Amino acid sequence: MKKVIIISFFYPPTGVTGSLRILKFTKYLPDSGYKPFVLTTSLKTYGSKDYSLLNEIDSNVVIKRVDAFYLKNYMSKLKFLKLNQILSFIDKYFFWPDGSIFRANKAYKVAKEIILTEDIKLVYTTGGPFSTHLIGLKLKKEFPQIKWIAEFRDEWTSNPIHKTRFLRLYYEKHLERKFINNSDRIVVISETMKEFFINYHKLDEDKITVIYNGYDEEDFSSYRLTKNDTNKLKILYFGSLYSKLTPQPLFKAIYKMKKTNPDLQNLLELTFIGYNGHLLKKYIKKYKLNDFVNLKKRIEHNKLFDEIEDNDILLLIIGAYKGAQRIITSKIFEYMRMQKPILALGPEDGEVAKILKETGSGIIVHPGNIKKLIDTLNYLIERKNTGLLESSFKMDLTKVKKYERKELTGQLARIFDDIIPLLLKK
């Protein structure tokens, strides 16, 4: 088997999106003849945990975990002192390029040892956190013969959600250019992101490749496409929320609908899984929706899809800020595989809109267009009541299948295969 070292801050049991992406890559890379050596953080590193994900790690995968100072690890321990906001401020504004910089310095030494011991010539780094690419940069300078592929799961200095300014922005732009110029190939997660990177970083098109996030067919082995037999239109959302990723437009629309339809409570129900923080509760209170909204705790990934079976509509939130056209949340792919209609709140000219149209998977409404959102909800409720909801969407599962994790990992393996001959020439 050919060998590759994959350097990722996120890996199981951490349950975030970045962790799932790398888990699925390492799960299926052995099928293409690649043995992954994963260099990641310790089991106790800050972040939500999903220990069921550990069961998916292929026996061919070698995992090395590096423990290092990470300020966020202390947030839960010092919560009783109410220091979380102070620690978060320090982590955000004083650790450049990010809070995992101390781990990056330590991980470089471990990566170097693995490369020398295992004679590895392929290095794959994934960010954020973007300090992970510092490891790749140092390794490339130490071992010029290796091939380094840098993956950007998000935009960095051009990120439309998380912005930096002034001196830090200048520093990070300089660092980002070094990563891109010194790496042998760039991987991004969408076509719009690729187009933006080509212009923003002045890249040759053949240096950058798109590998989308996706869904793993094996995760759906017990999933059954069932129908909600109640009279209510049940809308479900799972995952995180924050200021730019908010259900407020939907809540505002429902609030206005209540005024003209006193029976709305018997026709509509919303469920949020995995997030019940201050932001969500504030909007529920503001728009008086306690009788409409259910809040459920985070569920292990392997149990999540069973929970979704009894819902009609899957809610996808993109937002309406500048650059939102380039944002594509990972949950859209698992949503599409569930074959339930999607209601998306986001730009109607963005990549999510294009994918929904291509696959026939749902409707997208700009969050600022409350009237259209009200009309859309009334339409969905009417179709539900007449038993025509499912037939209103012409989903094309054959077009969804191209986002299957095994196929996407095959795309990554083909990048490796392209680079291997270049290594053999050295």
PyMOL commands that set and color helices and strands:
alter all, ss='L'
color gray80, all
select helices_A, chain A and resi 17-32+51-56+71-74+79-81+84-94+101-118+132-142+166-182+191-200+205-207+217-220+248-260+264-266+278-286+301-308+324-326+331-337+351-359+370-385+390-392+397-403+405-424
alter helices_A, ss='H'
color red, helices_A
select strands_A, chain A and resi 2-8+34-41+62-66+122-127+147-152+185-188+208-210+233-238+268-273+293-296+313-317+342-345+362-365
alter strands_A, ss='S'
color yellow, strands_A
deselect
rebuild
show_as cartoon
